Amino acid sequence: MKNKITFEEFEKVDIRVGEIIEVVDFVKAKFPTYQLKVDFGDELGVKQSSARFKSNYTEEQLLGKQCLAVVNFEPRNIAGFMSEVLVLGIDAVDGGISIIRPVDEAILGSKLY
């Protein structure tokens, strides 16, 4: 377990619901990765992300899926691609990374609380 944080520190992390609207193979990445465009609704708009979901999902399986992402990190340059948000995932039982997403359809841009 990592160091404990206060609730106020947790509140600084802005996690929102988005919908994956574009999936492209990220050939320059070190690991099997996709480049994603994620729509977070009117307030935040469309953001880019790189995500290591390639071993668990095809492009078609990700397209149109909702996901949870941290939207208030500084953008990162990953192999020449500017990743603006961090799409969240967890270790899958059979290996690879499983995407974190709402069980039920959610409003785009909704905050995790």
N, C-alpha and C positions, 0 to 999 in steps of 0.2 A: 504494500500500500504506500502511496505517495504521502507527502506531508499534508496535514489537514489545512483547510482554508476556511475563511469565514464565509457566512452567507453573502455578505456584501461583496466579497471577492468573486463569488460565483455569479452574482448578478451582473458583473462586468462582461461576462461571456454572452454574446448575442447569438442564440441558436434559433434558426428560422426554418420554416417549411418551404421547400421549393419543388418544382417539377422539372425533371430532366427533359430538355427539348431538343438536344443535339448530342450525339455520341460519335466520336471519331477516334480511330486507333492512334495512339501516341507513340510513333515509331522511334523517336529520339530518347525516350525514357529508359532508365536502367532496368526497370522491372516491367512486367506486362501491365500496361496502363492505358486508360482512355483519357481523352480530352473531352470535358463535358461543358455544355452550356445549360445553366439552370435558371429557370424563371421563378423569381421570388415575388411576383405581383407588382402592383403599381408603385409602391413606396421604394423598393430596392431595384426593381427591374431585373434584367438578365445579367448573370455573372458567370465567369469561367472558373473551371476547376480541373485539376488532374486527379484521377482516382484509380487506385489499384484494385479494381473490381473485375478485371479481365479474366481471371481464372475462375470466377464464379458466375459471370453473366455475359451473354452475348450483347452486342449493340442493340439488337431488337428487344431484348428483355429489359434493358435499362430505359429505353425511350418511353416517355410518358409516365414513368414511375415518380412518385413523390419521394423526397428524401429530407433528412435533417442536415443542416450545415451551419458551421460557425461563420458568421458573415462580417465580424469586426476584427479579423486579423489583418495585418499589413499584407498586401499582395506579395507573392513570392515568385521569383524567376526560377522555373524548373525546366532545364534543358531548352532555354529560349522561349518558353511558354509562360505567360503571366497568369498564375493561379490566384484568383481573387477571394475565393472562399474555400473552406475545408469541409468537404462532404464527409459525414461521419460513417464509420464502419466498425465492425467488431470481428474477432477471429471466428470463422465458421467451423462447425464440428468436423467437416470433411476437408478442412484446409482452405486457404485463401481468406478473403475478407467478405463479410456479409454487410450489405448496406443497411443503415439505420433509417427506418421510415415509419410513418404513422400507420397504425392498424386500420383506421378508418380514414376516408378521404378528408383532407383538412384544407383550410383556406390558405392560399399561397401567401407567404410572408408572415404567417402566424408565428408568434414567439413561443418557444418552449418555456413552460413554467411549472 
